[in-house]
Amino acid sequence: MTNRNFMDVEDLEVYKKLCGLPIDVCDLTHKWPQEEEYEFGSQSRRSSNSAPAQLAEKNDNRYIRNKIEGVNRSRGEAADT
């Protein structure tokens, strides 16, 4: 067993919660009126899918500045949702 000084993205509690966000958002937006579902609903679903993806994409980068960029982008997508 190797000694790691870092966590995998799957170990992060925030990532686990972000992975459940698209499911909740999808369930919620499909209850909206039809005209809202295709405009705001679509944007909400895309941003909720992007939040965990942004975090995971930059987490594997070896540079801390890039990891921080991934966190900031993920926060932005979650705020947009």
N, C-alpha and C positions, 0 to 999 in steps of 0.2 A: 504494500500500500504506500502510495506516495504522499508526502506532506504537501498540502496545498495552502497557499497564502491568499487564495481568492475563492469566491463562491461562484458556482454555476448560476446562470440566470434562472433556472428552474428552482433554485433554492431560495430565491428572493420572495418574500411575502407579498410585496407590491406586484410582482410579476404574476403570481398566482391569482391575485384579485383582478388584475387587468385582463387575464385570460377569460374570466367569467363575465367581464363587462359586455362583450359583443352579444352574448346570449341574452342578457337582461335587456340591453338596448333593442335588440331585434324583437323580442317579445313585446316590449313597450310600444315601439314605433308601428307595429302592425295593428295596433288598436286605435291609431290616430285616424282622423278622416282621410279619405282617399287623396284629396288634393295636397294635404300635408305629408302624407306617407311618401310621395314620390319626390318631393322637394327637400324638406327638412329631414325627413326620415332617412332618405338615401345618404345625405351628408352625415347624419348622426351614426348610421351603421358603418360607413367607411372610416370615420375618425375613431370609432371604438375598436375597429379591427386594427387600425394603424398603431394605436397606443402600445400594445404589447410587442408588436413587430419592431417598432423603433427602439424599444428598450433592449430586446434580444439581439438586434442587428449590431448595435454598438458595444454590447457587453463583452463580446469576444475580442474586441480590438485591444491591442496591448498598450495603447497610449491612453493615459488617464483623461486627457483633454477630450478625446473622442468619446470615452465612456460618459463624461459629463454632458457632452452634446446629445448623446442618445437619451439621457435622462430628461434633459430640457425639451427635446422634441416630443418625448412620450408625455410629459406634463402638458405640453401645448395641445396635443391631440386629445388627451383626457379632458382638458378644459373646454376644448371645442365641442366635445360630446356633451 
